[in-house]
Amino acid sequence: MLTVGKMRKALVAHEQVIRRALTALFPSPDEPLSLDAIAMGVEEEDGEDLADMLLATLNQFGKVPHFISYLRARGADPVPLPRDRIFARNIARFTGIEIGEPLHPSFDLGALGDFAARAEAFRCRITLDDAAEGSGAFVAPNLVLTASHVLDRLFAPRADDSPAPRLGIIASDGERYPATCVQRWPYHDGEVNGALPPDGMAQTHVDIALLRVFMPLGQAYGCIDVSADPPDFVGPSMFTLVHYPEGRETGFVSGRVRRDGPGASRLPHDIDTAGGSSGGPGFDRDLRFLGIHQGRWQNVRRLVPYERFRDEPRFRALIEENSKLRFLWSLDRNIEGPLIIGRRQFNTGLAAMLEKPTSRLRGIWIRREDTNSIRGLGFSYDMLEAYLLLHERPDAVLPHRCIRISPSLRTTDLLADLAQLALEDDLAPEALPGTGDGQTTDVAHQESRADALMQAMQRRAEAKGQTWWVFFDNPPNGLSPDVQVQLEHIARHLPTRANLRLILAGYETYRLAPLRFGNVAEADTARRAGLLVEELGPFTRSDVEATINAMITSLSPEAELRPARLQEMTEMSLQGLVADATGEFSGKDLGTVAAQLRRQVKAFLGVDA
């Protein structure tokens, strides 16, 4: 149970992870919920602190289980079990098959504790008509791996016209989510009686299935790494099984498994499983993914080894398609979330910078056609955060940091403000030797301070192994002349630093000097670093088509979207709107288009409206 005391400890140890958790769990820009916003509601005179308010807020929105799963996936479990209580107690061993005694009969408890927290988050139950049918785990943002035979009832012939059972999962947050079967690889008929697949059929009959859910829960709650090499040992070894026997949530179970060498079609083990265990992932003594539990048919308990299906072409393609995201069509790849239409240049720029970190492309300048409108500027920061979050591995060191600064006429020292946000200290940046106050012109002095600050930020980011993205909001009432000079120096020096990126939202009337690129290809031949320019204005029919295509490709890449159907869906999404003489639609109509587009995609995918 998550208590206020445990929340206090989590805030001290994992504040940055908690900030990202709130961004992921509350992605809507219309209802943002950040740690800073929650802190503003703390009533200190009543004895409250941030931990009290944060836990109360999560309870109010029913997000405590989601919060715990998100933190567990990142090694920040707020309610960890003692290391010696991770494995379930008094679990009988199955003695129907000889395994042998492992050379190392125990686990590293430190590594096991970290693994257990992540496994608690990425595992799930498979359900048919809301009844637990098997176990599974996320292997990509939207994909769950389980055993093929868990779905036998779903695909069984029906004599009448009765509907097929409803397929779904119960995630680690306790919520039920509808699912579809993307691909199913069969088992051999003889396996029902405990036989092994005949020679030549073990590679095709691997008894696995991939299910798709329409929310990227694997991004939030973590995934099994199915890109790593399979374990390569011979003989008996300790292993652990992550499963739900009889659909019950139990502690992890340790046991022994035997691998007779490369090419083994199945791996026998001695954990006494039950109905509902099928599809659960097993891990070796070093906590590497070993395979999935196939079942307890006759006198056999065994795994389908990961090495048997790791390189299966269709399996690899589905994992890679779902793991790579180039076009951000929603802040969290949620079909119910805010949709993004008409931001292809922004998407392309972010993708290029992540794919080629050594490129001369070091940021994006978002410029409005109508400088009286602020539509899309602040949302660009939400897009930046979302894009970076969706490209992180939950179990890895955070590779990116976003720093948002909103200068205004009240700002007196932009460099000092940026230093406090980025370096988290109150020391104003000092000018380089020989360019101090009174030693040179004020413009040269401020440029030297800016250069020194960029050097300090680069050193800090490089030491942390991170890329820092500095986002400047458009000043609503302009900037003072002194602050404008500082901004010009920041825009000149920040893009020259390898670990720093600059995003400017607005600032069309300011004389900023960074090199500008019209497209990402221009950066490949550039001699110095610069920013990609995105013109923010009306949207077009092709923008709507691009969003529909991106949604279908992300949510159901196996679906065939024919040109005629795409045209029909586009027409229905734009129904009731009139383009101007150039074929463009007003940005004011984006809300209407998004609602109509969502209905079209749901109908195409067969998702309940």
N, C-alpha and C positions, 0 to 999 in steps of 0.2 A: 504494500500500500504506500502511495506517495503522500508523505506528510510534509508539513511546513518545514520541519527540521531538515528533512532530506532535500527539500527544494533549496533551502539556504546553502547547503553543502554543494549542490549542483550548480548554483549560481556562481559560487566562488571558483569552482574547478572548471566549469564548462560554459562560461557566459556567452562566448561567440557561437558555440553550437546551439545554445538556447535561442539566441537571436535568429539564427537560420531556421530553427524549427518553427518559430512564429511566422517567418516569411513563407515557409512551405505550407503550413497548416491554415494560414489566413491569406491566400494570395490575391484576393479581390482588391483592386485599388479603390473601390468604392467603400470598402469596410476594412481598412488597414488596421492591423493590430501589431504594434511593435513593443519591445521591452521599454523603450523610452516613454511611449504613450501610456503604458500600464503604470510606470513609475509616477507619472503625473497624478494618478488617482490615489496614491498612497496617503492615508490620513495618519501622519506621524504622531499627532497629538493624542490619537486614540490607541497608540502602541502598535500600529501596523508597520510592516516593512514590505519591501518589494516581493519577498517570497510569499507572504500572506496574500498579496494582491494578485500575483501571478497564478497561484494555485486556485484562488477563488474565480479568476477569469476563465481558466481552463475548465473548471467544474461547471461554470455557467454555460459554456458552449459545448459541454460534453466531449471535450478534447483531451482529457487526461490520458486515456489509453493510447491515443494517437501520438501524443507528446512523448510518452515513455518509449514507444516503439521507435520513434524517430531518433531519440537519444541513444537507445540501445544499438541501433544500426551503426552508430558512429563511435562506439566504445565509450559512451558517456552515461552508462546505466545509472539512473537516479535511485533505483531500488535494487542494488546488487545482492545476490545470494552469497552467503559465506562460501569460500572456495571448497570446503569439505562437504557442502550440502547441495552441490550442483546435480549429482547423479541421484536418481530415485532410489530409495532404500528398499531392501527386502524383495528385489525382483528375482524371480526364479530363472535359472538358466535352462535352456533347452539342451537335452543330453542325447538327442536322437542321432547325432552325427559327430564324428571325431574331428576336432579342430586342431588340437595340440596346444602346447604352452608357449606363449609369446616370449621372446627374449627379454623384452622390456614390458613388464606386466602392469604398468601404471602410466598416468598422464602427467604432463607438466601442469600443475594446478594453476599457475599464473596465466599461462596461455589459455588454459581451459576456461578460466573465468571470463576472459575477454571474448572468447569464441561463443560461450554460452549466451552472453548478452546479445550478440549479433544474431545467433540462431533463433533466439526467442522472437526476434523481430521479423526475420525473413521467412519463417515457416508459416504454413496455413493449412486449413482443412479443406477438403474437396467435398462439396455437397450435391446431392440430387434431390430435388423437391425439399430443400432445406434440411435433409437428414445427412449426417456425416457419412461419407462413403469411403474416404481415403485421406492420405496425407500428401503434402506437396511443399514446394518452396519456390520463391521467385528466383529466376535466372536472368531476367532482363526487366526493364521498367514496367512493362505490361504483361510479361509472360511468366507462367507458372509451370514448373516441371512436375509431373506425377507419373504413375504407372498407367499404361494403356488399359489394363484389365479393370481398373477402377471405374472406367466408363462403359463397361459392358452393358449395363442396364440402360444407359442412354441410347446405345446403338442397337439394342435388341429389337428384332422384328415385332411388330404389333399387328395382331389379327384385325383389330377394328381401327377406327379413326381416332383413337385416343391420342392426345398430344404426348410428345416425348417429355421425360422428366426435365425440370428446370435445372440447368447446370450453374453452379456458383462456387464461391469460396467464402470461408470465414477467415479474415486476415488476423494478424496478431493484435490489431486494435479492437477486436471483438465484433467488428462490423461485417455484415454480409454484402457481397458484391456479385452481381451477375457475371457470368463468364461464357465464353464460347470455346469450342475445341478447334484449334488452328490446324493441328497435324497430329496424326496418331500412327505409331509404328506398332505392328502386331506382335503378339507372342505366338509360340508354336502350340498347336493343340495338345501335344503330348505333355506339355509342361503342367497342365492341370493335374496330371497324375504323378508329378515329381520328376519326369524325364527331362533331359537336357535337349536343346534344339539339335536336330541332326547336323552332321557336318555340312558346311556350306550355307547354313541358314542362320547361324548365330549372329551374323553381321546385319542381317535384314530383320530378324525377329528379336527386337530388343525391348519390347514391352514398355515403351515410354509414350507420353503424350505431352504436348504443349497446349496450355490453355491461355486465353487472352482475357484480361479484364480491361475495362475502358478508362480506368484511372491508373496513373503511373505509380502504383504503390511500391513497386520494387525500387524506384528512385528514392522514395521516402524511407522505406523500411529495410533496404539493403537486399542484396542478391548473392547467391552462390556464384563464385568465380568459375565459369565454364570456359575460360580461355586458357587456364593454367594446364600444364602437363599433368596427366594422371599419375597417381602414386605408382611406383615401380618397386615392389618388394616381393619376396618369395617366402612362403610358409605362413605360420600363424602370426597375427598381430592384434593388438588391442584396437577397438574401434568404438564409435558411439553412433547411435541412431536417433534421429530427430523425427519423432512420429507422434500420432494421436491414436493409441490403441482404443478400440471401441469408441472413437471420437472424443475421448477424454483428454484433457490437458494434464500431462504428467511431467515430472522432471525428466531430464535426459537419462538415457540408459547406456551403460557401458557393457561391452561384451568382447567376444573374440571373433575374428574373421580369418579365413584362410584363402590365400591366393597361390595357386600352383604354378604360376608363371605367366609370361605374356601370352595372350590369346585365350585365356580362360573365358568361357562363355558366361559362367555364373560364379559367384563367390559365396560359399556356405558360411553361415554365422550361427552363433548360439544364443542370440537374444530371443526370448520367448514372446513373440509378437501376438497381436490379436487383430480381428477385423477392424479396419480403419488405419492400420499401420502401412498398408501398401502405398507405395509412392513416396514414402518418407526418405530423405537423403541420409546416407551414411558417410562417416568421415573416419579416416585412419588415425593412428596414434598422434601424428603430427597435425591433425585437424585439417587435412586436405580432402577435398571431395572425392569419395571413393566410388559411389554409385547409389542407386535407389533400391529400396526394399521391394522385392517382387511379391513376396507372400509367404504363407505358411502352408503350402500345398503338401498334403500327405506328411511325410516325415522330414520335410526340408524347410529350412529358413534360409533365404539367400538373397543376395544383391545382384542386380544387373550392373556390371562394372561400367563406370563412366568411360573407360577407354574404348568400350564397344560402340558408343554413339557420339563421342566427342567430335569426330571428323566427318560425320554423316553430312553430306552436302546441304540437304534441306534444313537440318537442325542448325548448322552453322549459319546459313543464310537468314533464317528467322531471327536468331539471336542478334546477329550483326545489324539487320535492318531495324530492329527495335531499340538497339543500344545507341545507334547514331542518330542525332537530331541536328539537322541543318536549318530547317525552317521552323521558327517558333510560331505556331498557329494559336496557342493559348498559353497563359502564364504558367500552367502546370500540366499541360497535356490532358486536361480534364475537359470532356465534351460539354460539361455544364458550366465551365469557367468562362471568363471574359475572352472573347475571340479577337484575334488580331488580323486586320485586313489592311493591306496597302503599305506594309513596312518591309518590302523585300530588300531594299538597299541596306537597312539597318541589320536585318538578318544575315545578309551576305557578308557585311563587314565584320560582324562578330564571329561568324564561322571561319572567315579567312584568318582572323587574328589568332583563333584557337588552333587552327590547323597548321599555321605557319608562324610560330611565335618569334622567329628571327626576321620576319618580314619588316619592310620599311613602313608598313601600315601600322600606326600606333594610336589610332583612335577614330572617332566619328564626330563630325560637326553637323548637328541637326538644325536645319535652317527652314524657316517658315515662308511660304509664299505670302501669307497674310500675317504681318507682324502684330496685328491687333488681336490675333487669336492665340490662346495658349493651349489649344486642344492638342493633345499628344505629347507635349513636352515632359510633364511630370510622369506620365505613363511610361515614357522611355526608360526611366530609372527602374520601374517595376519590370520592364522587359529585360533590361540588363541583368538584374538580379536573378530573374527566372531562368534566363538562358544559361548563366553560369552555374546555377544550382543543378540544372538538368544535365550538365556535363561533368559533374563531380562524382567520384566514387565514394559512397558513404563511409567505407572503411579505410579511406586514405586521408592523408594530411590535407587540410583545406588548401587548394591551389590558388584560390582567388580571394581578394578582399575588395569590397566596394566602399568608397569614401564619397559621401555626398555633401556638397557645400552649397549653401544658398546665400550668396552675397547680396547686399542691398545698400541703399544710401546710408544706412546706419553703420555699415562696416567701415572701420577705420584702418585696419591692418589685415588685409586678406592673407598675406603670407603667414602671419602669426596664427590666424584662425586655422589655416590649412595645416600648419605644423602641429597645433594642438589636436586636431582630429586624426591626423595620420600617424604622428609619433607619440601621441598621448602624453604630452608634457606641456607645461606652460611657458617654456622658454622660446622666445621669439628667435627666428633664424638670424644668425650673425652673418655679416658680409664677409667675403673673402679678404685676406690681408691686403692692405693697400687701397681698399675701396670702402673703407668705413665712412660713417657720417662725418662730413667736413673734410674728407680727404679727396673727394671727387664730386661730380655733379650728382644731384638727387636721383636722376634717371639711372645713372651708372651704379649708384649705391643700391637702388632697389633691384636692379638686374643682378648684381652680385649676391644679394640676399636670396633671390629666387634661385639662382644657380646653386648656391650652397644648400638650400632646402631640398632641391631635387636630388642632389648628391646624397644627402642624408636619407631621404626616402628610398632611393635606389639601394643603398647599402642595407637598410632594414628589410626591404622586400626580398632582396637577394638572399640575405641570411635566413629568412623564414621559408625560402623556396616558393615564394608566391609572386603572382602578378597583381599589382594594385591598380584598380580602375577608379579614377578620380572623375566624378560627375559634377558638373557645374550647372545648377538650376539657373534659368533665366531670371535676371533681377527685375522684379515687377516695376520698380520706379527708377531704374538706372543705377549707375555707380558714380561715386565721386571721382574727380580727375586723378587723385593719387591712387585710388584702388584700381582704376582703369589701367593705369601704368603697370601696376603689379600684375594684373591679369594678363596683360600683353607679354610680360616677361615669363609668366608661367606657361602660357601657350607656346612660347618659343622654346623653352628649355625642357619641359616635361616630356614631349615626344622623343627627345634624344636619348632617354634612359630606357634600357632594355627591359626592365621589369615594371615600367609604368605605362599606363594607358590613359588617354584623355577623352572624355565625352563632354561636348559642349551642347547644351540645349538652348537654342536661341542665339542671342548676341549678334544678330545680323547687322546691326548698325555700328559695331565696334571694328576698329582696324586691327585685327589680329593677324599675325604673320605666318602661322604654320603653313607648310606646303599643303595644297589641296588636291585630292584625287577625285576624279569623276567616277571611277570604278576601281575595283580591287586589282585588276590587271595592271593598272598604271603603277602600283606600288612595286611590282616585280622588277621594273627597270629604273626605278627612281634612285637617285644618288644620296638622298637624305630622307629622313623620316617625315611623315605627314599624316593628315587626317582625311578620311573618306567623307565626302559631302553628301548628306541626305536631304532632299527637298521635301518638306512636309506640306502636303496640300490635299487636293481632292483625290479620290480613288477611281479606279477604272474597272471595267468588266474583267479584264485579265487579272486584276488583283483579287477579285472574288473567286475566279477560277483557281488561282494559285492557292488560296486558303482551303478550298474544297479538296483539291488534289493532295495538299499536305495532310489534312485531317484523315482522308481515306488511307493514304500511304502509311501514316503513323498508327492508326487504329486497326486497320485490316488490310495489310499489304497484299494478301492473297486474293482480295476482291478485285474483280475486273471492272474498271470504270471506263466504259466506252465513251467516245467523243460525243455521241448523241445524248447520252445520259448526263454527261458533264454539262453540256449546253442547256439541257432541260433544267437541271438543278440550279444553274447560274441564273437562268431566266426567272425561276420561281423565287430565288433569293433577292432579286432586284425588282420583284413585282411591286407595282405602284409608284416606282421612282422614275424620274425623267432625267436623262443625261443632258448636259449642255451641248453647244455646237461642236465642241472638241471631243465629245464622247466621255466626259468626266462627270462624276457624281459628287455632290457636296459632302464634305466630311460630317456635316450635321446629321446625315442619314445613316451613319455607320451602325447605330444602335438597332435601327429597323432591319438593316441588312443582316446583322449578326443573328438576330432572333429568327429570321426567316431561313437563313443558311443553316443554323443549328437544326431546325426541324427537318430540312432536306437531308442532311447527313444522317440524322437518327433514322429516318425512314429507309435510307439506303442500307444502313448497317443492321436494320431490324431491331434497333434499341427502342424500348418503350418511351414514348414522348412524355 
